[in-house]
Amino acid sequence: MKAYWIAHVDVSDAEQYTQYTQRAPAAFALYGGRFLARGGRSAAMEGGPARQRNVVIEFDSYEQAVACYESAEYQAAKGHREGAGQAQIIIVEGLAP
């Protein structure tokens, strides 16, 4: 069953955040992650203001999505994001076919 990372991010240091965005996709690829949305236009219809960046990444399974987040590769990339803004990352399992 597919799973999705849903990330909502406000960037405060674009230069430092770029270090993260240059490294993290390699970790996603190792675990079969595919970007469905990355940046682009967004509007908060309920629940407060929209974050600056909203990202959706699809994985083939919930286990792969969690393994990616916990991997050494992703954690190394994440270190470049820390201090560059605020992020909320949620992993959600998709519906059964």
N, C-alpha and C positions, 0 to 999 in steps of 0.2 A: 504494500500500500504506500503510495507516495506520501511525502512529507514536505513541509515548506518552512524555510526560515523567513520570518517577517521582521524586518529591521526598520526602526524609526530613528533617525539621527539628526541632531542639530550640531553643525560643525562650527567650532570657534577658532580653529587654526587650520586653514585650508592647506597650507604647505605641508604641515605635519600629517594631516589626514590623507594627503596624496601618497605618502609613504605606505599607509595601510592599503589604499585602493590598488596600489601597484603590486602588493604581495599577496593579499587575501585570495584573489581568483585562482592562484595555483593550488591553494589548499582545497578550495571548492571543487576544482577539477579532479583532484585525487580521489574525492569521494562521490564523484558523479553529479556534482551540483551544476545546475543550469539556471542562469539568470532569466527571470520572467519579467521583472521590472527593476530598473536601477536608475534612481534619480527621477527624471521625467516630471511632468506636471502632476500635481495632486491638489486635492481640496478636502479639508476636514468638514464633513457634513454634520457630524455630531461629536461631542466629547472634547471640545477644546481646539486650539489651533493646530494646524498641520505642522509636522516637523519639516525641516529643510530638505531632507532626503528620505525617501521610502524605498526599500529594496525587498524584492521577493525572489527567493532562490528555491528551485524545486530539486528534491532528491528522490531517489527511487524507493527509499524506506525511511521510517522514523529513526531506525538504528544508525543508518548512514549519516543522517543529518546531525544526530547527537555526537557520533564518532568524529565527524568533521570538526564540530565546535571544540571538542575535547582534545583534538590532535595537536601534536607539537608544532606542526606547520601552521595551523590557524592561530594557536596561542602566540607564536612568534610574530605573526602579522598583527594580531590584536594589540600587542605591545606598542606598536606604532600608532594605534588609534587612541590609546589612553592619553588623556590630557589634551586631545585635539577636539574634544566635543563630548556630547552626551548621547548615548545610544541605548535603545531598548531592543533586545533581540528575543524573539519568541519562536519556538519550534512547535509546529502544529501538524498533526497527522491528518492526511486527506481522507476523503470518503472512500469506502470500498467500491470497486467498480460494479 
